[in-house]
Each structure stands twice: as C-alpha cells, then as structure tokens.
Amino acid sequence: MEGSSGVRVGTAVEARIRARWPHLSAKEQAVADFLLADPNGFVSLSISAIAARCGVSETVIVRLYRKLGYDGFHEFKIDIARSLTGAPVAAAGDIREGDGPDTVVQKIFAATRQALDDALPAVDPAVLARVRDVLLQARRVVVMGFGGSAPVALDLAHKLLKIGIVSTPLWDSHVQGMAAAVLGPGDAVVAVSHSGDSRDIVEALESARARGAATVLLTGFPGSPAARAAELVLLAPCRETQYRTDSMTSRIVQLAVIDALYVAMVLADPERARAVIHETSRAAARKKL
C-alpha cells in the first residue's frame, strides 16, 4: 500500500496487516493505519512517540505487533524498514459494485498475482526444507483441514501420493482428534488453517506433538494459537477485499506453497521420484476413456 508520503509498505508486512485486520481492535487499527499511511515516519519514532501520535497506550502497540507475529518492537520496525519501496502499487484495485465481468476478471487475476508476490518473502526456504525432510522420513502422515482449508489439505495428500507417500487426509474434527491421539515418534501431522484460530486444529496439533509426532502448520498468521502449537510453521499470508475473502485468496497462496514443497521433495531424490510418478500416473491413466 502506498502511503501519503508516496512510499509503499509492501510484501509480507502489508499482507499480515490486511489479513489480520478483522481481528484488530479499533485502537490497534488506528496504529496500523498510521503505519500504512506513513511507514517512514513510523519506523523513525519510538514506541512511546507512536503511542502519543495515535492516542493509544504502548500496550496497544505491543498487542498489535504480537498479533502480526512479531516477538518485539525492534523486530517489527526492522521488518517494516526492509519492506519499504517506492515502487508503484499494482493496478489491481478492489472489486466495486457495478464492475462488469470483464473488470472483475482483470481485477481478480491481478489481485491473485499480487497476493503471490506479497506472500513470497514470508515463505522461509529453511522451514520448507525441514518440512520436506520430515515428510520424506515420516512413518505415517496425517493431513488436516476444515472448510476452505480442506481442499488444500486434500491437494497435499494427492501430491504426496504421486511420489509414493500414502497419507491420511482428514476434515472431521472427531476423527482428527482420534488420529492425533494414536500418533507417535516418527509420524507427522500437517494442518492447514489460514487463520490459525481453529480450536480443533490447535487441540489436534497439541495432542500429536505431546505424543512425539512432528507437527507442521500451513497458515497466514505466525502469531496464531495453531502456530504456537506446531513445531514447524509454513507461512502463506494474504489480504482480503470486500468481495473476495481472505479464505479465497489464501487457498491460492497455500496451493503455491504446497507446489513448492512437492517439487522440493521430488528434487530430493529425482530418480526415485520419477519412477514412482511414472507408476502412479500410469495407474491414473487407466481410469481415462
């Protein structure tokens, strides 16, 4: 987003703010508004000066950066400073009442491209590599997701199957709880939750982790309860608009992260992967007319 100074706070910082916006209090939103309007001014001020400028307490600022996934104010400001750019904002625009189908198509595609660009800096290759290794070495893999996250979880299970890893995709909370209760060392759970606020996902991750299973979360919010419950967190942040909820955009970003994970797993042992993909593709081809 381009502020009044013409400087843009970009990439993952704006994505975190926009995606978390509905969960912010009015006072936290006031601080976020100041940040988005004048990012240079924000990073140049102390926490007390920002509090005075926005008419809030310092505690409000602490709550804000923690909700955005930062452990400290210094880390928060450094990330903002790194994201500053004078580049023009993509002319995607939010969907407006009265937009025709041609405009909607253009805006949706532009917003999707922007969402992927914004999310890229938040995807940590080191974490992706660790998740790759966990899944390649796991004895059993359980994949979990509710609602809009369920198709993403199923896509991951499908990709794992293509390279010979038989996983169990679950989207029933009772069955997820039962599965988590019987996992142990050598097993792995991958949960998909954009908000990271799902009680059932949190409980399943905590249960599996307590029993020694590796726990992975794909989410848009690093400071969410589910992120705190998981051992490894893959970020897929995105922003929402009036007519296109964050869950719609988040699925596209999540699928891109899963694609990257899948390819990384293939490249870990290309010869074996090619052989397995050949066999699974032949099996699927037999079902076609």
Helices and strands as residue ranges (DSSP letters): E 8-9, H 11-20, G 21-23, H 26-37, H 39-44, H 47-54, H 58-67, H 73-83, E 84-85, H 101-119, G 120-122, H 125-137, E 140-145, G 147-149, H 150-162, E 167-170, H 173-181, E 187-192, H 199-210, E 214-219, H 225-229, E 232-235, H 246-268, H 270-285
